[in-house]
Amino acid sequence: MTAKPLTLAITGANGNLGRKLIAAFAPQDWCGTILAIDRVLPEPGFGTAKAQAVTGDLTDRSDPAWRQAVEQSDAIIHLAAQVPYPEASWVDSAASFDMTINVVATAREGRPRRLVFATSNHVMGRYKDLPEAELAGSLRPDTPPRVGTLWDSGNGVQDSTAYATAKLMGERLCVMEAERGGLTAVALRIGWCQPGENHPRTITGTGTPEQSADALDEAGQRALRWFRNMWLSNRDLVGVVQGAVLADAAGWPAPGIIVNAMSANAGAPWDLGPTEALLDYRPKDDVWQVLSGTA
């Protein structure tokens, strides 16, 4: 636990994850001020006096609004992307990587601070189409990446390679800059955390909340299991990000680390051992228990 309440800067604060984290962190004693950074901010605000809205353009490194917010912070949670969806184009993904470069460079200035970067399961997306028997528990943070998920949206095959490449490069930038000093960094390979209730019944094999009424073939069933196995519940989202902010880096193997961020989904390919060991957080929910009604 921290000795004094922390000042958090959250980029992409008006998005799905940002709003959930602000609502969960604001009532906690360790959280002091939240500097909520986004290009478009809600009116009248985020529903808590702790959150101060900051309008800024992260693609502009000289923008004083967001730079001052980062410089005032003890920890930065970097969620922002030009287009925060796997279908993002190369142009949008390059802009997202520029944002990450700017945030990391600014975070290294001044006093030491913690940087939490929201990377993505799509960094490992090509493992989706390998035989399932080879994957159980095998996808560790140090497993060689296979960038970009392919999935059938119902309107043709989609490919997240551009989006995932920006995330992979962001991971490596955070780790490299942490090694240079001035910050400690956690890159969270976030699974599937849907807006709102985030119940896994709305996770489908098509990458959208709407599933065809037709029975799924074998490939469709495999895709559905892949996507459901990366479910990250609202509760586990808050827990793993809080762990990333507050964890003591003295026990880490390096000042910058990468960990998986999914719920404890039985039989999933994602290895959560490093997450639990390094962030002192054990995910609590299981997609299959929730779907079966036993949780």
MARDREN-9643 format. One line per field, with one value per residue: residue number from 0; z, y, x of N, C-alpha, C in turn. Coordinates in Angstrom, 3 decimals, padded with zeros to 6 digits. Layout:
BEGIN
num: NUM:...
nw: Z:...
nv: Y:...
nu: X:...
caw: Z:...
cav: Y:...
cau: X:...
cw: Z:...
cv: Y:...
cu: X:...
END
This chain:
BEGIN
num: 0:1:2:3:4:5:6:7:8:9:10:11:12:13:14:15:16:17:18:19:20:21:22:23:24:25:26:27:28:29:30:31:32:33:34:35:36:37:38:39:40:41:42:43:44:45:46:47:48:49:50:51:52:53:54:55:56:57:58:59:60:61:62:63:64:65:66:67:68:69:70:71:72:73:74:75:76:77:78:79:80:81:82:83:84:85:86:87:88:89:90:91:92:93:94:95:96:97:98:99:100:101:102:103:104:105:106:107:108:109:110:111:112:113:114:115:116:117:118:119:120:121:122:123:124:125:126:127:128:129:130:131:132:133:134:135:136:137:138:139:140:141:142:143:144:145:146:147:148:149:150:151:152:153:154:155:156:157:158:159:160:161:162:163:164:165:166:167:168:169:170:171:172:173:174:175:176:177:178:179:180:181:182:183:184:185:186:187:188:189:190:191:192:193:194:195:196:197:198:199:200:201:202:203:204:205:206:207:208:209:210:211:212:213:214:215:216:217:218:219:220:221:222:223:224:225:226:227:228:229:230:231:232:233:234:235:236:237:238:239:240:241:242:243:244:245:246:247:248:249:250:251:252:253:254:255:256:257:258:259:260:261:262:263:264:265:266:267:268:269:270:271:272:273:274:275:276:277:278:279:280:281:282:283:284:285:286:287:288:289:290:291:292:293:294
nw: 000.000:-000.677:000.789:000.708:-000.821:-004.326:-007.303:-010.250:-013.746:-016.419:-019.639:-022.531:-021.063:-021.282:-022.476:-022.690:-020.840:-019.367:-018.083:-016.447:-014.729:-013.456:-012.017:-010.253:-008.907:-007.688:-005.131:-003.420:-000.843:-001.512:-003.862:-004.979:-006.640:-009.889:-013.055:-015.811:-019.022:-022.323:-025.784:-026.218:-023.761:-021.128:-020.308:-017.362:-016.356:-014.710:-012.621:-010.107:-007.622:-007.527:-010.070:-012.544:-015.488:-018.452:-021.457:-024.282:-026.936:-027.704:-029.826:-030.282:-029.129:-027.944:-026.713:-024.026:-022.124:-021.699:-021.213:-018.842:-017.078:-017.067:-016.066:-013.488:-012.265:-010.274:-011.265:-014.486:-016.459:-019.462:-021.852:-024.230:-027.749:-031.236:-032.851:-031.050:-031.642:-032.909:-035.705:-036.635:-038.946:-040.711:-040.780:-038.616:-036.564:-036.593:-035.704:-033.132:-032.046:-032.118:-030.143:-027.893:-027.879:-027.284:-024.751:-023.186:-023.411:-022.106:-019.595:-018.600:-017.839:-015.211:-011.886:-010.734:-011.842:-012.178:-015.050:-016.708:-019.351:-021.677:-023.501:-025.799:-026.276:-028.938:-029.835:-029.696:-031.491:-033.760:-032.726:-032.295:-034.288:-034.125:-033.220:-030.549:-028.461:-028.178:-026.864:-024.220:-021.395:-022.330:-023.362:-022.520:-021.186:-022.311:-024.512:-027.973:-030.001:-032.108:-034.302:-034.695:-035.050:-036.936:-037.949:-038.623:-039.304:-040.117:-042.213:-043.872:-043.630:-040.967:-039.889:-037.475:-037.636:-038.021:-035.819:-033.728:-034.145:-033.480:-030.747:-029.927:-030.491:-028.738:-026.261:-026.286:-026.388:-023.871:-022.111:-022.857:-022.294:-019.548:-018.676:-019.115:-017.049:-014.743:-014.798:-013.886:-015.481:-016.615:-018.951:-019.896:-021.269:-022.376:-022.289:-023.328:-022.624:-022.441:-023.130:-020.517:-018.764:-019.419:-019.649:-020.292:-022.060:-024.253:-025.748:-028.809:-031.583:-033.755:-033.329:-032.689:-030.746:-031.831:-032.841:-035.541:-036.288:-037.287:-036.776:-035.366:-037.176:-036.898:-036.942:-036.221:-033.613:-032.400:-032.655:-031.049:-028.502:-028.226:-028.064:-025.832:-023.867:-023.361:-021.841:-019.713:-016.733:-015.328:-012.624:-012.453:-014.287:-012.902:-010.665:-011.748:-013.005:-010.847:-009.349:-011.110:-010.895:-008.187:-007.425:-005.993:-007.479:-006.787:-006.618:-009.201:-012.287:-014.008:-014.632:-016.360:-017.286:-018.853:-018.787:-018.838:-018.997:-018.174:-017.071:-014.695:-016.463:-016.913:-018.391:-020.329:-022.819:-021.793:-019.717:-016.420:-014.315:-014.066:-013.867:-011.407:-009.669:-010.018:-009.869:-007.648:-007.718:-007.987:-010.430:-010.198:-011.415:-013.638:-016.888:-017.752:-015.539:-015.028:-017.354:-017.100:-014.897:-012.376:-010.912
nv: -001.196:002.244:005.067:007.526:009.012:008.407:010.306:009.807:009.560:009.013:007.974:008.090:008.226:008.492:006.268:002.797:001.108:003.079:004.593:002.633:002.067:004.540:004.849:002.685:003.103:005.639:005.662:004.539:004.532:004.685:006.040:009.264:012.041:011.888:012.351:012.779:012.063:012.830:013.125:013.847:014.690:013.766:015.406:016.191:015.378:012.825:011.827:011.839:013.654:013.355:013.058:014.888:016.461:016.434:017.812:016.753:016.186:013.440:012.827:015.038:016.042:018.405:019.427:021.162:020.548:017.707:016.912:018.275:017.037:014.377:014.863:015.683:013.386:010.349:007.854:006.482:005.396:004.094:004.036:005.024:005.152:005.873:004.681:002.495:-000.257:-003.637:-003.655:-001.478:000.679:000.733:003.379:004.540:002.900:003.468:006.116:005.626:004.333:006.463:008.053:006.469:006.561:009.300:009.539:007.766:008.946:011.378:010.469:009.523:011.753:013.929:013.033:009.572:007.268:005.121:003.328:002.055:000.133:-000.488:-003.114:-005.801:-008.897:-009.474:-009.383:-011.952:-013.202:-014.974:-017.458:-018.414:-020.125:-022.474:-025.981:-026.776:-028.472:-028.051:-025.679:-025.186:-023.319:-022.404:-019.953:-017.742:-014.629:-014.440:-016.048:-016.439:-013.825:-013.959:-012.149:-010.570:-011.297:-013.406:-013.372:-014.312:-012.043:-012.267:-010.683:-011.175:-011.984:-010.650:-008.832:-008.233:-007.286:-004.768:-003.191:-004.879:-004.874:-002.245:-002.399:-004.401:-003.144:-001.024:-002.365:-003.221:-000.824:000.271:-001.567:-001.261:001.488:001.525:000.063:001.906:003.628:005.898:005.230:002.620:-000.114:-001.705:-003.809:-004.728:-007.450:-007.296:-009.068:-009.829:-007.430:-006.297:-003.427:-001.965:-004.247:-006.533:-009.321:-012.710:-014.068:-012.533:-012.596:-013.619:-015.829:-014.305:-011.866:-009.810:-008.614:-009.877:-012.944:-015.228:-016.861:-019.356:-022.670:-023.129:-024.129:-026.450:-024.860:-022.403:-022.955:-023.363:-020.803:-019.391:-020.512:-019.643:-016.812:-016.547:-017.656:-015.664:-013.834:-011.033:-010.146:-007.427:-007.062:-008.373:-006.872:-004.379:-005.300:-006.332:-004.102:-002.352:-003.847:-003.636:-000.923:-000.628:-002.608:-003.776:-003.142:-004.142:-006.875:-007.772:-009.293:-007.459:-003.895:-003.283:-005.032:-007.631:-008.911:-011.305:-010.467:-011.651:-013.196:-015.944:-018.315:-021.534:-023.979:-022.278:-020.885:-018.967:-018.137:-017.310:-017.246:-015.549:-013.088:-013.266:-013.667:-011.410:-009.142:-009.534:-010.252:-012.336:-013.474:-013.702:-014.579:-016.914:-017.697:-019.951:-020.942:-018.781:-018.776:-021.223:-020.826:-021.477:-019.763
nu: 000.851:000.428:002.154:000.951:-001.982:-002.260:-001.626:-003.229:-002.832:-004.924:-005.100:-007.237:-009.540:-012.283:-013.209:-014.344:-012.807:-011.480:-013.527:-014.667:-012.508:-012.054:-014.454:-014.205:-011.759:-011.879:-013.327:-011.439:-008.941:-006.228:-006.176:-005.825:-006.033:-007.492:-006.418:-008.034:-007.624:-008.502:-009.545:-012.161:-014.393:-016.689:-019.779:-021.522:-019.060:-017.128:-018.554:-017.396:-015.675:-012.979:-011.978:-010.458:-011.104:-009.201:-008.591:-006.934:-004.528:-002.904:-001.282:000.155:003.063:003.784:001.561:000.389:-001.567:-002.129:000.495:001.236:-000.508:000.470:003.036:002.427:001.642:001.728:001.448:000.732:-001.890:-002.113:-004.364:-005.273:-005.995:-005.839:-007.807:-009.540:-009.959:-009.808:-010.016:-008.665:-006.970:-003.778:-002.887:-004.286:-003.311:-000.586:-000.717:-001.678:000.543:002.337:001.153:001.716:004.528:004.868:003.629:005.189:007.753:007.307:006.571:008.976:010.331:011.415:010.419:010.633:008.120:005.207:004.222:001.490:000.607:-001.893:-001.822:-002.529:-004.360:-004.287:-001.717:-000.878:-002.469:-002.425:-002.048:-004.531:-005.476:-004.068:-003.782:-005.976:-005.206:-002.524:-002.274:-003.186:-002.758:-000.307:000.459:002.537:003.880:006.437:006.328:006.975:005.694:002.768:001.502:-001.661:-005.018:-007.144:-010.491:-013.869:-016.218:-018.778:-019.205:-017.127:-013.582:-011.771:-008.844:-006.495:-003.886:-002.563:-003.447:-002.524:000.223:000.977:000.456:002.286:004.755:004.486:004.582:007.275:008.617:007.907:009.131:011.844:012.300:011.850:014.033:016.011:015.678:013.986:011.337:009.000:007.422:004.431:003.112:000.008:-001.489:-004.385:-007.448:-010.701:-012.847:-015.880:-018.002:-020.049:-022.121:-020.666:-021.056:-020.252:-021.936:-022.459:-020.190:-019.013:-018.246:-017.755:-016.646:-018.321:-021.178:-023.395:-024.468:-024.755:-027.841:-027.576:-026.314:-023.100:-020.228:-017.418:-015.079:-016.163:-017.021:-014.550:-013.444:-015.239:-014.707:-012.051:-012.309:-014.009:-012.400:-010.600:-011.896:-012.198:-013.327:-015.294:-014.665:-012.157:-010.714:-010.465:-009.041:-006.601:-005.469:-005.237:-003.397:-001.220:-000.644:000.052:001.886:004.970:007.935:010.362:010.592:010.457:011.641:012.746:012.757:010.691:007.829:005.819:002.573:-000.138:-003.616:-006.323:-009.406:-009.751:-010.064:-011.063:-008.997:-008.048:-005.773:-004.040:-001.393:-001.497:000.206:002.618:001.272:-000.098:002.086:003.782:002.181:000.708:-001.954:-004.705:-006.785:-010.361:-012.727:-014.409:-015.029:-016.445:-017.764:-019.440:-021.029:-022.279:-023.785:-022.894:-021.381
caw: 000.000:-000.768:002.004:000.507:-002.017:-005.586:-008.413:-011.445:-015.055:-017.239:-021.013:-023.020:-019.849:-021.597:-023.135:-021.904:-019.709:-018.554:-017.228:-015.421:-013.759:-012.661:-011.076:-009.248:-008.124:-006.972:-003.720:-002.650:-000.105:-002.154:-005.039:-004.663:-007.792:-011.186:-014.178:-016.838:-020.286:-023.546:-026.781:-025.986:-022.375:-020.865:-019.531:-016.661:-015.841:-014.492:-011.480:-008.877:-007.452:-007.671:-011.478:-013.195:-016.925:-019.178:-022.899:-024.893:-028.142:-027.413:-030.994:-030.256:-027.950:-027.340:-026.100:-022.602:-021.239:-021.264:-020.688:-017.444:-016.306:-016.886:-015.207:-012.121:-011.797:-009.701:-012.141:-015.711:-017.082:-020.862:-022.561:-025.438:-029.105:-032.224:-033.030:-030.061:-032.058:-033.686:-037.139:-036.937:-040.128:-040.458:-040.479:-037.236:-035.642:-036.496:-034.827:-031.768:-031.577:-031.843:-028.821:-026.879:-027.832:-026.605:-023.330:-022.531:-023.331:-021.073:-018.298:-018.125:-017.396:-013.824:-010.844:-011.136:-011.752:-012.744:-016.300:-017.038:-020.765:-022.113:-024.768:-026.233:-026.636:-030.385:-030.052:-029.802:-032.155:-034.733:-032.021:-032.306:-035.285:-033.876:-032.527:-029.172:-027.518:-028.014:-026.329:-022.848:-020.444:-022.923:-023.855:-021.490:-021.695:-023.090:-025.707:-029.158:-030.501:-033.444:-034.281:-035.511:-035.069:-038.085:-037.538:-039.562:-038.685:-040.779:-043.437:-044.392:-042.657:-040.422:-039.557:-036.518:-037.645:-037.828:-034.417:-032.853:-034.314:-032.647:-029.353:-029.696:-030.438:-027.490:-025.195:-026.327:-026.018:-022.414:-021.457:-023.135:-021.575:-018.124:-018.442:-019.118:-015.785:-014.700:-014.585:-013.946:-016.456:-016.763:-020.146:-019.641:-022.477:-021.968:-023.050:-023.873:-021.607:-023.213:-022.439:-019.672:-017.874:-019.793:-019.399:-021.391:-023.019:-025.455:-026.518:-029.889:-032.434:-034.918:-032.968:-032.407:-029.822:-032.554:-033.422:-036.504:-035.771:-037.806:-035.909:-035.667:-037.579:-035.981:-036.878:-035.450:-032.201:-031.920:-032.514:-029.882:-027.292:-028.143:-027.597:-024.460:-022.961:-023.030:-021.102:-018.529:-016.071:-014.791:-011.342:-012.674:-014.910:-011.838:-009.817:-012.384:-013.229:-009.532:-009.054:-011.937:-010.360:-006.808:-007.157:-005.668:-008.573:-006.272:-006.842:-010.611:-012.948:-014.752:-014.316:-017.254:-017.429:-019.646:-018.197:-019.383:-018.183:-018.423:-015.888:-014.441:-017.289:-016.857:-019.654:-021.297:-023.202:-021.242:-018.450:-015.493:-013.216:-013.875:-013.420:-009.973:-008.924:-010.132:-009.527:-006.399:-007.929:-008.542:-010.992:-009.391:-012.182:-014.630:-017.917:-017.905:-014.385:-015.217:-018.413:-016.628:-013.768:-011.112:-010.218
cav: 000.000:003.470:005.883:008.649:008.798:008.636:011.037:008.973:010.076:007.951:008.394:007.374:008.118:008.482:005.010:001.699:000.732:004.252:004.947:001.595:002.199:005.749:004.558:001.724:003.588:006.884:005.511:003.860:005.452:004.847:006.895:010.662:012.735:011.215:013.280:011.999:012.660:012.309:014.165:014.239:014.365:013.800:016.485:017.181:014.838:011.386:011.435:011.827:014.872:013.039:013.050:016.190:016.252:017.091:017.623:016.808:015.412:012.718:012.781:016.297:015.966:019.727:019.827:021.343:020.051:016.338:016.810:018.697:016.000:013.272:015.326:015.800:012.100:009.304:006.690:006.724:004.248:004.528:003.268:005.726:004.778:006.672:003.839:001.445:-001.487:-004.480:-003.394:-000.226:000.674:001.015:004.807:004.741:002.186:004.253:007.247:005.095:004.119:007.797:008.432:005.733:007.161:010.590:009.330:007.148:009.940:012.350:009.785:009.345:013.037:014.287:012.026:008.226:006.975:003.850:003.386:000.854:000.229:-001.454:-003.788:-006.585:-010.308:-009.610:-009.619:-013.407:-013.623:-016.069:-018.734:-018.808:-021.150:-023.681:-027.007:-026.389:-029.325:-027.544:-024.327:-025.023:-022.732:-022.284:-018.605:-016.945:-013.333:-014.568:-016.858:-015.587:-013.301:-014.265:-010.920:-010.363:-012.308:-013.501:-013.872:-014.093:-011.134:-012.424:-009.876:-011.408:-012.199:-009.461:-009.053:-007.197:-007.179:-003.382:-002.865:-005.674:-004.445:-001.049:-002.842:-005.096:-002.152:-000.298:-003.210:-003.237:000.524:000.417:-002.373:-000.641:002.750:001.221:-000.360:003.111:004.323:006.983:004.697:001.188:-000.260:-002.960:-003.931:-005.698:-008.010:-007.362:-009.976:-009.283:-006.752:-005.590:-002.301:-002.215:-005.414:-007.405:-010.726:-013.482:-014.596:-011.697:-012.852:-014.544:-016.241:-013.430:-010.597:-008.825:-009.178:-010.560:-014.223:-015.749:-017.866:-020.654:-023.442:-022.929:-025.296:-026.740:-023.685:-021.395:-023.352:-023.115:-019.350:-018.981:-020.885:-018.765:-015.486:-016.641:-017.972:-014.464:-012.928:-010.328:-009.589:-006.079:-007.165:-008.706:-005.690:-003.447:-005.906:-006.469:-002.770:-001.867:-004.536:-003.069:000.403:-000.642:-003.673:-003.414:-003.596:-004.696:-008.311:-008.093:-009.662:-006.289:-002.743:-003.294:-006.405:-007.893:-009.993:-011.529:-009.891:-012.319:-013.841:-017.290:-019.136:-022.898:-024.553:-021.248:-020.964:-017.863:-018.424:-016.199:-017.367:-014.311:-012.025:-013.434:-013.546:-010.100:-008.075:-009.912:-010.302:-013.588:-013.289:-014.375:-015.052:-017.962:-017.549:-021.161:-020.980:-017.762:-019.218:-022.392:-020.427:-022.005:-018.714
cau: 000.000:001.201:002.182:000.028:-002.811:-001.564:-002.223:-003.247:-003.222:-005.502:-005.375:-008.407:-010.354:-013.706:-013.531:-014.913:-011.963:-011.185:-014.658:-014.794:-011.429:-012.292:-015.533:-013.750:-010.624:-012.163:-013.683:-010.408:-008.080:-004.917:-006.359:-006.055:-006.598:-007.449:-006.345:-008.713:-007.197:-009.114:-009.833:-013.547:-014.680:-018.127:-020.391:-020.695:-017.809:-017.060:-019.362:-016.616:-014.880:-011.558:-011.584:-010.333:-011.078:-008.115:-008.727:-005.609:-004.254:-001.666:-000.405:000.910:003.917:003.922:000.299:000.694:-002.625:-001.893:001.852:001.221:-001.181:001.412:004.133:001.933:001.134:002.580:001.292:-000.028:-002.541:-002.216:-005.380:-005.724:-005.591:-006.574:-008.990:-009.260:-010.621:-008.883:-010.110:-007.967:-006.116:-002.361:-002.760:-004.734:-002.428:000.645:-001.011:-001.745:001.916:002.880:000.652:002.472:005.869:004.801:003.324:006.348:008.817:006.953:006.565:010.345:010.872:011.118:010.573:010.230:006.688:004.758:003.466:000.729:000.240:-002.897:-001.568:-003.682:-004.268:-004.090:-000.289:-000.728:-003.688:-002.306:-002.145:-005.945:-005.767:-003.289:-004.574:-006.258:-004.488:-001.160:-002.276:-003.669:-001.813:001.031:000.759:003.177:004.342:007.668:006.102:007.158:004.412:002.218:000.701:-002.844:-006.068:-008.049:-011.796:-014.966:-017.177:-020.065:-019.103:-015.784:-012.515:-011.121:-007.435:-006.075:-002.422:-002.122:-003.717:-001.663:001.617:001.164:000.497:003.558:005.818:004.298:005.137:008.744:009.044:007.777:010.179:013.140:012.441:011.975:015.420:016.852:015.482:013.024:009.995:008.765:006.347:003.702:002.284:-001.052:-002.104:-005.789:-008.305:-011.937:-013.654:-016.896:-018.635:-021.202:-022.169:-019.553:-021.386:-019.652:-022.907:-022.448:-018.975:-019.331:-017.137:-017.667:-016.031:-019.363:-022.170:-024.455:-024.074:-025.718:-028.767:-027.161:-025.430:-021.688:-019.452:-016.313:-014.208:-016.863:-016.971:-013.183:-013.302:-016.018:-013.947:-010.878:-012.700:-014.518:-011.293:-009.837:-012.770:-011.704:-014.508:-015.122:-013.962:-010.752:-010.093:-010.092:-008.017:-005.297:-004.900:-004.809:-002.151:-000.160:-000.307:000.550:002.856:006.344:008.796:011.619:010.622:010.323:012.893:013.223:011.895:009.538:007.345:004.628:001.785:-001.473:-004.687:-007.601:-009.952:-009.224:-010.944:-010.534:-008.579:-007.648:-004.364:-003.264:-000.716:-001.653:001.160:003.385:000.366:-000.320:003.341:004.415:001.241:000.036:-003.401:-005.194:-008.118:-011.380:-013.874:-014.187:-016.054:-017.266:-018.655:-020.483:-021.937:-023.050:-024.604:-022.368:-020.625
cw: 000.000:000.523:001.897:-000.730:-003.288:-006.497:-009.660:-012.664:-015.867:-018.623:-021.584:-021.933:-020.129:-022.333:-022.160:-020.653:-018.791:-017.594:-016.130:-014.331:-012.878:-011.612:-009.957:-008.348:-007.239:-005.504:-002.835:-002.047:-000.803:-003.335:-004.593:-005.801:-009.039:-012.268:-015.418:-018.206:-021.456:-024.511:-026.614:-024.602:-022.090:-020.108:-018.649:-016.112:-015.624:-013.247:-010.180:-008.811:-007.621:-009.119:-012.056:-014.698:-017.578:-020.665:-023.547:-026.083:-027.962:-028.628:-031.086:-028.986:-027.253:-026.643:-024.584:-021.681:-020.757:-020.706:-019.205:-016.567:-016.045:-015.922:-013.747:-011.485:-011.120:-010.569:-013.325:-016.177:-018.517:-021.620:-023.958:-026.714:-030.074:-032.598:-032.139:-030.377:-032.940:-035.179:-037.554:-038.141:-039.728:-040.122:-039.027:-036.230:-035.500:-035.598:-033.375:-031.205:-031.304:-030.473:-027.720:-026.753:-027.024:-025.113:-022.597:-022.372:-022.235:-019.695:-017.729:-017.578:-015.941:-012.885:-011.355:-010.950:-012.400:-014.015:-016.523:-018.458:-021.110:-023.490:-024.989:-026.474:-028.123:-030.764:-030.264:-030.667:-033.107:-034.049:-032.017:-033.199:-035.194:-033.177:-031.041:-028.161:-027.250:-027.153:-024.837:-021.916:-021.005:-023.309:-022.707:-022.054:-022.558:-024.264:-026.939:-029.699:-031.874:-033.668:-035.213:-035.522:-036.386:-037.580:-038.586:-038.872:-039.180:-042.058:-044.055:-043.273:-042.264:-039.946:-038.674:-036.540:-037.405:-036.378:-033.488:-032.964:-033.481:-031.182:-029.031:-029.601:-029.179:-026.298:-025.143:-025.978:-024.499:-021.685:-021.647:-022.324:-020.073:-017.780:-018.404:-017.832:-015.894:-014.547:-014.459:-014.764:-016.432:-018.038:-019.918:-020.963:-022.186:-022.910:-023.590:-022.733:-022.336:-022.445:-021.532:-018.808:-018.151:-019.434:-020.569:-022.366:-024.310:-026.195:-027.561:-030.666:-033.644:-034.600:-032.730:-031.403:-030.509:-033.221:-034.427:-035.846:-036.262:-036.817:-036.338:-036.144:-036.627:-035.834:-036.060:-033.961:-031.603:-031.709:-031.282:-028.585:-027.116:-027.542:-026.163:-023.459:-022.635:-022.306:-019.885:-017.892:-015.588:-013.490:-011.547:-013.422:-013.833:-010.999:-010.460:-012.661:-011.896:-009.114:-009.838:-011.429:-009.043:-006.532:-006.892:-006.733:-008.086:-006.523:-008.291:-011.214:-013.725:-014.407:-015.235:-017.512:-018.309:-018.987:-018.919:-018.434:-018.655:-017.085:-015.809:-015.146:-017.444:-018.251:-020.692:-021.640:-022.508:-019.877:-017.555:-014.317:-013.012:-013.418:-011.912:-009.186:-008.897:-009.710:-008.231:-006.557:-008.598:-009.108:-010.328:-010.219:-013.235:-015.628:-017.954:-016.719:-014.526:-016.259:-017.970:-015.459:-012.447:-010.345:-009.797
cv: 001.235:004.261:007.059:008.378:009.193:009.558:010.180:009.817:008.892:008.519:007.535:007.219:008.025:007.220:003.981:001.392:001.919:004.591:003.909:001.754:003.431:005.480:003.634:002.281:004.785:006.671:004.965:004.863:005.692:005.813:008.309:011.347:011.866:012.281:012.525:012.657:012.003:013.465:014.723:013.762:014.544:015.048:015.882:016.637:013.340:010.933:011.318:013.085:014.607:013.151:014.458:015.957:017.082:016.796:017.764:015.885:014.739:012.572:014.027:016.321:017.312:020.205:019.957:020.718:018.640:016.163:017.200:017.654:014.820:013.666:015.444:014.448:011.261:008.051:007.079:005.397:004.657:003.574:003.803:005.102:005.621:005.978:002.617:000.123:-002.293:-004.234:-002.133:-000.380:000.887:002.490:005.083:004.078:002.888:005.464:006.793:004.856:005.452:008.293:007.760:006.271:008.446:010.437:008.755:008.163:010.947:011.719:009.613:010.630:013.296:013.113:010.646:008.011:005.624:004.106:002.040:001.027:-000.871:-001.973:-004.782:-008.049:-010.483:-009.723:-011.116:-014.020:-014.794:-017.436:-019.261:-020.019:-022.364:-024.712:-026.678:-027.198:-028.819:-026.279:-024.213:-024.518:-022.393:-020.869:-017.737:-015.582:-013.427:-015.540:-015.971:-015.105:-013.845:-013.234:-010.990:-011.530:-012.236:-014.034:-013.498:-013.270:-011.357:-011.624:-010.015:-011.541:-010.871:-009.825:-007.904:-006.935:-005.750:-002.966:-003.576:-005.267:-003.200:-001.416:-003.541:-004.108:-001.296:-001.064:-003.076:-001.861:000.697:-000.347:-001.720:000.638:002.531:000.798:000.834:003.911:005.435:006.528:003.184:000.989:-001.656:-002.878:-005.060:-006.164:-008.308:-008.263:-009.280:-008.748:-005.848:-004.376:-002.770:-003.442:-006.395:-008.863:-011.563:-014.083:-013.778:-011.753:-013.913:-014.917:-015.368:-012.085:-009.488:-009.438:-009.974:-011.816:-014.647:-016.794:-019.262:-021.348:-023.250:-024.233:-025.469:-025.537:-022.574:-021.704:-023.092:-021.617:-018.863:-019.320:-019.976:-017.412:-015.538:-016.918:-016.756:-013.424:-012.354:-009.647:-008.172:-006.108:-007.458:-007.603:-004.730:-004.026:-005.963:-005.112:-002.168:-002.541:-003.967:-001.706:000.290:-001.662:-003.117:-003.994:-004.222:-006.196:-008.727:-008.507:-008.511:-005.127:-002.588:-004.725:-006.439:-009.049:-010.114:-010.977:-010.465:-012.801:-015.279:-018.316:-020.538:-023.414:-023.563:-021.370:-019.957:-018.234:-017.192:-016.267:-016.110:-013.140:-012.076:-013.168:-012.121:-008.951:-008.359:-009.820:-011.622:-013.360:-014.207:-015.028:-016.072:-017.913:-018.745:-021.345:-019.967:-018.210:-020.396:-022.066:-020.946:-020.976:-017.589
cu: 000.879:001.125:001.217:-000.808:-002.059:-002.355:-002.085:-003.548:-003.729:-005.771:-006.504:-009.454:-011.840:-014.125:-014.090:-014.092:-011.721:-012.303:-014.863:-013.735:-011.631:-013.365:-015.075:-012.661:-010.983:-012.533:-012.557:-009.418:-006.742:-004.971:-006.680:-006.780:-006.468:-007.477:-006.798:-008.508:-007.927:-009.319:-011.247:-013.931:-016.164:-018.543:-021.475:-019.391:-017.934:-017.806:-018.611:-015.761:-013.393:-011.078:-011.603:-010.161:-009.975:-008.298:-007.352:-005.487:-002.894:-000.766:000.472:001.756:004.052:002.650:000.486:-000.337:-002.324:-000.481:001.896:000.545:-000.250:002.532:003.711:001.627:002.202:002.545:000.422:-000.606:-002.852:-003.131:-005.662:-005.171:-006.399:-007.883:-008.783:-009.945:-009.682:-008.910:-009.358:-007.036:-004.657:-002.156:-003.158:-003.796:-001.084:000.446:-001.106:-000.353:002.605:002.420:001.463:003.890:005.841:004.539:004.536:007.479:008.546:006.990:007.969:010.944:010.508:011.290:010.143:008.731:006.404:003.951:002.797:000.204:-000.760:-002.522:-002.707:-003.347:-003.986:-002.611:-000.018:-001.827:-003.556:-002.255:-003.579:-006.188:-004.860:-004.161:-004.738:-005.466:-003.076:-001.103:-002.554:-002.565:-000.457:001.417:001.249:003.574:005.595:007.533:006.270:005.820:004.074:001.123:-000.501:-003.805:-006.837:-009.381:-012.840:-016.037:-018.600:-020.140:-017.723:-014.772:-011.880:-009.712:-006.962:-004.570:-001.938:-002.280:-002.729:-000.200:001.906:001.247:001.831:004.708:005.711:004.828:006.654:009.313:008.996:008.874:011.543:013.326:012.526:013.399:016.363:016.718:014.460:011.593:010.062:007.502:005.754:002.883:001.292:-001.647:-003.574:-006.585:-009.532:-012.778:-014.642:-017.429:-019.771:-021.057:-021.042:-019.835:-020.867:-020.647:-022.922:-021.114:-019.294:-018.070:-016.944:-017.019:-017.021:-020.335:-023.276:-023.914:-025.141:-026.609:-028.398:-026.240:-023.980:-021.056:-018.273:-015.384:-014.860:-016.862:-015.591:-012.959:-014.047:-015.284:-012.730:-011.260:-013.234:-013.400:-010.427:-010.704:-012.053:-012.903:-014.228:-014.345:-012.483:-010.011:-009.596:-008.952:-006.654:-004.663:-004.459:-003.511:-000.985:000.283:000.464:001.644:004.249:007.272:010.094:011.720:010.485:011.663:013.523:012.305:010.690:009.114:006.098:003.891:000.451:-002.525:-006.025:-008.151:-009.441:-010.107:-010.361:-010.207:-008.122:-006.170:-003.469:-002.702:-000.795:-000.696:001.993:002.523:000.193:000.956:003.872:003.492:000.487:-001.475:-003.767:-006.595:-009.146:-012.483:-013.457:-015.335:-016.995:-018.193:-019.785:-021.492:-022.818:-023.959:-024.127:-021.557:-021.575
END
